[in-house]
Amino acid sequence: MANRIVLNTISYHGKGAIENVVPELTARGYQKAFVCSDPDLIKFQVAQKVTSLLDAANFPYEIYSNIKPNPTIENVKSGVAAFKASGADCIVTIGGGSSMDTAKAIGVIINNPDFADVRSLEGVAPTKKHAVFTIAVPTTAGTAAEVTINYVITDTEKKRKFVCVDTNDIPEIAVIDPDMMSTMPKGLTAATGMDALTHAIEGYITKGAWELTDMLHLEAIRLVSEYLRGAVSNTPDGREGMAMAEYIAGMGFSNVGLGIAHSMAHTLGAVYDTPHGVACAMMLPIVMEYNAPSTGEKYRGIAKAMGVKGVDEMNLETARKAACDAVRKLSADVGIPSKLKAIQEQDLPFLAKSAFADACCPGNPRDTSVEDLKSLFRKLM
């Protein structure tokens, strides 16, 4: 079977990368942008770093900010209506995974009206046309939604998140400028950074992994281990390192899938509104220990990428433990909690069934069950 890689047509990296937004729009003849960004980024003038460039060029735009963390079906529906009313012909999305996921769903539905029922996009939807032309400008170093063929929407009615996988949703252009991430508070920097690490580790051990994605994921693990602590302290090197790390991780996992750390994190976000990065960080070492017997020598590679000394001399069991311990230490160092008080014993059956049904579950290296997932959730209590 052939392996497939899907990436942006163009990506820009480094300080000042946002200067390319307007030239890319005008070169293609677009007339008006639909700017998707969340209310806080508007309020604290982070999005203004990009919209000021549009203003300076007299490029018309309309802002859509009815977006919440863990974006909902209603956020998407109102966004589709707002796009139609705006007269825009392209999208510029500024923000973290919430803004970019919402923009992806809007762009797909606009060009594929047969999928106006947002739930119909779940899984691998057979859309026929690429989404509205989109430039994605991330403000967090974690989700990598700017380079992935995935997006996640919350169904509040059913208390579940659903994953959509569609090559038609990837933004044509990604603009990864560390200056756009410099105002992230410590907690968000830590959470999104651990999301990037979860992407890299799960992508490295997933059933679909292969040589090219292994290369990407190991480098992403190394970069997160080296730069996340600095990013949390808001050092320039830390911000730049994490901006590269999250994108590289996205290049990999988008093309091979993830595992149950993500399926369980999606469930925690849907039921308790737990921030996605925090949920991933809490689940990752627990899931790593569970998956260890099905990963061959790969944890040795993870431990080495995370800077553990003497890994080559360790036996396999010790190397696997060293990898899990390194993840726990990094998570603790950046202030991620290890327990979730909201979980109650009576919630476990629903949580486990939801995680088992999640699109990320089949990619896990170890075949799992609802009972196994229930036991793993219990370890967060």
Secondary structure in CASP SS format (residue, H / E / C, confidence):
PFRMAT SS
TARGET T0000
AUTHOR 0000-0000-0000
METHOD secondary structure of the structure
MODEL  1
M C 1.00
A C 1.00
N C 1.00
R C 1.00
I C 1.00
V C 1.00
L C 1.00
N C 1.00
T C 1.00
I E 1.00
S E 1.00
Y E 1.00
H E 1.00
G C 1.00
K C 1.00
G C 1.00
A H 1.00
I H 1.00
E H 1.00
N H 1.00
V H 1.00
V H 1.00
P H 1.00
E H 1.00
L H 1.00
T H 1.00
A H 1.00
R C 1.00
G C 1.00
Y C 1.00
Q C 1.00
K C 1.00
A E 1.00
F E 1.00
V E 1.00
C E 1.00
S E 1.00
D C 1.00
P H 1.00
D H 1.00
L H 1.00
I H 1.00
K H 1.00
F C 1.00
Q C 1.00
V C 1.00
A C 1.00
Q H 1.00
K H 1.00
V H 1.00
T H 1.00
S H 1.00
L H 1.00
L H 1.00
D H 1.00
A H 1.00
A C 1.00
N C 1.00
F C 1.00
P C 1.00
Y E 1.00
E E 1.00
I E 1.00
Y E 1.00
S C 1.00
N C 1.00
I C 1.00
K C 1.00
P C 1.00
N C 1.00
P C 1.00
T E 1.00
I H 1.00
E H 1.00
N H 1.00
V H 1.00
K H 1.00
S H 1.00
G H 1.00
V H 1.00
A H 1.00
A H 1.00
F H 1.00
K H 1.00
A H 1.00
S H 1.00
G C 1.00
A C 1.00
D C 1.00
C E 1.00
I E 1.00
V E 1.00
T E 1.00
I E 1.00
G E 1.00
G C 1.00
G H 1.00
S H 1.00
S H 1.00
M H 1.00
D H 1.00
T H 1.00
A H 1.00
K H 1.00
A H 1.00
I H 1.00
G H 1.00
V H 1.00
I H 1.00
I H 1.00
N H 1.00
N C 1.00
P H 1.00
D H 1.00
F H 1.00
A C 1.00
D C 1.00
V H 1.00
R H 1.00
S H 1.00
L H 1.00
E C 1.00
G E 1.00
V C 1.00
A C 1.00
P C 1.00
T C 1.00
K C 1.00
K C 1.00
H C 1.00
A C 1.00
V C 1.00
F C 1.00
T E 1.00
I E 1.00
A E 1.00
V E 1.00
P E 1.00
T C 1.00
T C 1.00
A C 1.00
G C 1.00
T C 1.00
A C 1.00
A H 1.00
E H 1.00
V H 1.00
T C 1.00
I C 1.00
N E 1.00
Y E 1.00
V E 1.00
I E 1.00
T E 1.00
D E 1.00
T C 1.00
E C 1.00
K C 1.00
K C 1.00
R E 1.00
K E 1.00
F E 1.00
V E 1.00
C E 1.00
V E 1.00
D C 1.00
T H 1.00
N H 1.00
D H 1.00
I C 1.00
P C 1.00
E C 1.00
I E 1.00
A E 1.00
V E 1.00
I E 1.00
D C 1.00
P H 1.00
D H 1.00
M H 1.00
M H 1.00
S C 1.00
T C 1.00
M C 1.00
P C 1.00
K H 1.00
G H 1.00
L H 1.00
T H 1.00
A H 1.00
A H 1.00
T H 1.00
G H 1.00
M H 1.00
D H 1.00
A H 1.00
L H 1.00
T H 1.00
H H 1.00
A H 1.00
I H 1.00
E H 1.00
G H 1.00
Y H 1.00
I H 1.00
T C 1.00
K C 1.00
G C 1.00
A C 1.00
W C 1.00
E H 1.00
L H 1.00
T H 1.00
D H 1.00
M H 1.00
L H 1.00
H H 1.00
L H 1.00
E H 1.00
A H 1.00
I H 1.00
R H 1.00
L H 1.00
V H 1.00
S H 1.00
E H 1.00
Y H 1.00
L H 1.00
R H 1.00
G H 1.00
A H 1.00
V H 1.00
S C 1.00
N C 1.00
T C 1.00
P H 1.00
D H 1.00
G H 1.00
R H 1.00
E H 1.00
G H 1.00
M H 1.00
A H 1.00
M H 1.00
A H 1.00
E H 1.00
Y H 1.00
I H 1.00
A H 1.00
G H 1.00
M H 1.00
G H 1.00
F H 1.00
S H 1.00
N H 1.00
V H 1.00
G C 1.00
L C 1.00
G C 1.00
I H 1.00
A H 1.00
H H 1.00
S H 1.00
M H 1.00
A H 1.00
H H 1.00
T H 1.00
L H 1.00
G H 1.00
A H 1.00
V H 1.00
Y H 1.00
D C 1.00
T C 1.00
P C 1.00
H H 1.00
G H 1.00
V H 1.00
A H 1.00
C H 1.00
A H 1.00
M H 1.00
M H 1.00
L H 1.00
P H 1.00
I H 1.00
V H 1.00
M H 1.00
E H 1.00
Y H 1.00
N H 1.00
A H 1.00
P H 1.00
S H 1.00
T C 1.00
G C 1.00
E C 1.00
K H 1.00
Y H 1.00
R H 1.00
G H 1.00
I H 1.00
A H 1.00
K H 1.00
A H 1.00
M C 1.00
G C 1.00
V C 1.00
K C 1.00
G C 1.00
V H 1.00
D H 1.00
E H 1.00
M C 1.00
N C 1.00
L H 1.00
E H 1.00
T H 1.00
A H 1.00
R H 1.00
K H 1.00
A H 1.00
A H 1.00
C H 1.00
D H 1.00
A H 1.00
V H 1.00
R H 1.00
K H 1.00
L H 1.00
S H 1.00
A H 1.00
D H 1.00
V C 1.00
G C 1.00
I C 1.00
P C 1.00
S C 1.00
K C 1.00
L C 1.00
K C 1.00
A C 1.00
I C 1.00
Q C 1.00
E H 1.00
Q H 1.00
D H 1.00
L H 1.00
P H 1.00
F H 1.00
L H 1.00
A H 1.00
K H 1.00
S H 1.00
A H 1.00
F H 1.00
A H 1.00
D C 1.00
A C 1.00
C C 1.00
C H 1.00
P H 1.00
G H 1.00
N C 1.00
P C 1.00
R C 1.00
D C 1.00
T C 1.00
S C 1.00
V H 1.00
E H 1.00
D H 1.00
L H 1.00
K H 1.00
S H 1.00
L H 1.00
F H 1.00
R H 1.00
K C 1.00
L C 1.00
M C 1.00
END
